[in-house]
Amino acid sequence: MHQVIHTGEKPFSCDECGKSFTQSGHLKTHKLIHTGERPFSCDECGKSFTHSGNLKTHQLIHSGERLFSCDKCGKSFTQSGHLKTHKLIHTGERPFSCDECGKSFTHSGNLKIHQLIHSGERLFSCDKCGKSFTQSGHLKTHKLIHTGERLFSCDECGKSFTHSGSLKKHQLIHIGERPFSCDECGKSFTHSGNLKTHQLIHSGERPFSCDECGKSFTQSGSLKKHQLIHIGERPFSCDECGKSFTHSGNLKTHQLIHSGERPFSCDECGKSFTQSGSLKKHQLIHSGERPFSCDECGKSFTQSGSLKSHQLIHSGVKAYTCDQCGRAFTYSKSLQNHLVTHSGIKAYSCDICGKTFSHIQNRNAHLLIHTGHDVYCCDQCGKQFATNTKLRYHMFTHTEERPYKCDLCEKTFKSPHYLKAHQQIHTRKTLQVQLL
């Protein structure tokens, strides 16, 4: 039986999908995937399996027994095979490489799964929304989006997950463990994969490009998410205001606006956020750290993404155009926000005076007028502002700096709002010429 591995002979094939095996028993086990039969169930959580051995392995999760430990980092595992796989992280050994893109893997099985990306084969489809997957396990995980089932909860913050592995990754946020550090900037990560993705920022490598607008990404998953912008697919809608989203996670984050829940608070100023990532970004304001600088004007930013967004000002690229008035924008989100002005919809209202707004950010800024929490004060003239952004724009009035320049007539302005108002003059002239 073992020697068949070296000969490559696989005489037993599946009638459903064509997958072949060296032994008839392995074929029978595989067929259970198509029939859905799982006779062995866990008494703790109800999860079912095709073999009793798989059930026993699963039950170790509930018992907490982990007999095999890594001598490098102390991480423990329920099986010796999992420990061997883990040790490859420390050695860096990846013997199996993809012929298409050169990506390497520690196991041949992972390589086979990866190669399905290039072949485009997706045998497992969701009967709810039609989304297809390369593996049955990924389909089962996806179906939990529709059922809303989340069995694994965090004891620290109550956040729940569909898999125990996702919970373990999340818990690293609370304990602060980040064993993988970037040699370029010193930023540390909880997983080696996150470090590799981060290092692409420094190398500038973006192998996945959008056919519609040419925007490139470091991961294929990010490209797929981006492409939903062009096709307009938004399957997840908010019951409160009807706003729709491309992913269920974005919907859940949005719903926190209506519930008012903000579990992450800043120790410096008390400002609270719906996500821990937003809090970390905010804390950079207090630390003053701005590691990313613009080569054109020297302006620095806390994140590389903010720098890239800023650099579009100098490049003048505006790929998104309004079909109503012809106004162009650098980002699709900016275009979407602009389209609300043509629709006339003002879904957000002030509870105190009844004034309505098309965007929630404008409504929230307006509320500060009533509450009196104008905490941002100009040290030159004493004028107070509701947001730090407005204060920054105001500071230009005390200097000769006019950083916002019109691409059509070279006229400069102290505020982006004045620039936008000015550009409408060119837009109106263009429309008049077209009508004539």
C-alpha positions, 0 to 999 in steps of 0.5 A: 500500500505504501509503495503505491504512493511512489508509483502514483497509481490511483485505481479507485475513482469517485463517480461524482467528482473524478477524484482518485485514490490508492485504496477502496476504503479511502474512496468510500470515506471520500464519498461521504462528502457527497452523501453528507453522512456523518455518523459520529457526533460530539456530545459537547457541541453536536459537531459530526464526523465521518470517522470515529478517529476524527471525532476523538481528535475533535474532542481534545478541543473540549478536554484541552489536552495537548501532549505535543509541544514546540521546543521553540515557542512552547505552542502545544498541539493535540497531534504530533503531525500538527506539531511537525507542520508548525515547526516548519514555520520556524525552519522556513521549509516549504518543499512544494511549489506552484508551477503557475505563480511560484508560491510554496507550501509546507504540504502537498495538500495545501499546494493542491488546494492552492492550484484550484485558484488557477484552475478556477474549479469550484465544486461546492456551491451555496444553495442560499446565494450561489457562491461557490468554493473549492472545498466543502469545509469552506462552504460549511463555514460560509453557510454560517453567515446565513444561519448566524451560528457562532459557537465560540465566544471570547471571554474578554469582550464577548465577540463570537466566532464560527470556529475555535481557530478564529477565536484563538487568533482573536484572543492574541489581541487581548494578551498582546502576543506578537512574535513575528516582527518586520525587519524594515519598520519593526511592526510586529504581528500575531501570525507569520502570514500577516507579517508576509502580507505587511512586507509587501508594503515595503517591497511594493509588490502587488501581483493581483490587479483589477481589470476594470480600473487597474488597481492592484492588491497584495492578495487575491481575496482583497482583489475579489472584495474590490471587484464587488464595487464594479459589479455593484453586488451588495447582498447584506442589507441593514434592517434599520436604514436599508444600507447594503454592503458587500460583506456581512462583516461590514454590515455588522460594523455598520449596525453598531452605529444604530445600537450605539455600542462602542466597546473600545475606548482610548485611555488618553481622551476617552473616545470610544470605537466600534473596532479595536483597529480603529482605536489603534489608529486613533491612538497614533494621534496622541503618540504623534507617530507618523512613519509614512511621508510623501516624497512630493510635499513631505506630509507624513501619515500614520498609515501607508494607506493614508499616504497612498490616498494623499499621493493621488492629490499630486497625481491628479488621477480621478477614475470615478465620474458622476454620470449626473454632473460629470464631477470626477473623484479619486475614490468610489466611496467619494463618488457614492457619497456625492451621489446622495446629493443628487438623490436628495435623500437625507436619512439622518436627522438631529433629535434636538432641532430636527435638521436633516443630513445626507451623511451621518458624519455631518449629523454627528458633527452638527450634534456637537453644536447642541452639546457644546463639546467643541474641544478643538481650539485654535491657539492663534485666535481661540476659535473652537471647532467640533472636529480636529479636521476642521481645526486643521483647515482653519489653521491655514487661514493664519498662514500663507500655505495653500496646499489644494490646487485646481488641475484646470486653472492652477488656482490654489486654496486653503481648504479642500472644500473651497477647492471643490466649490471652485471646481464646480465653476469648471463643471458648469462651464463644461456642461454649458458648452456641451448643451450649446 
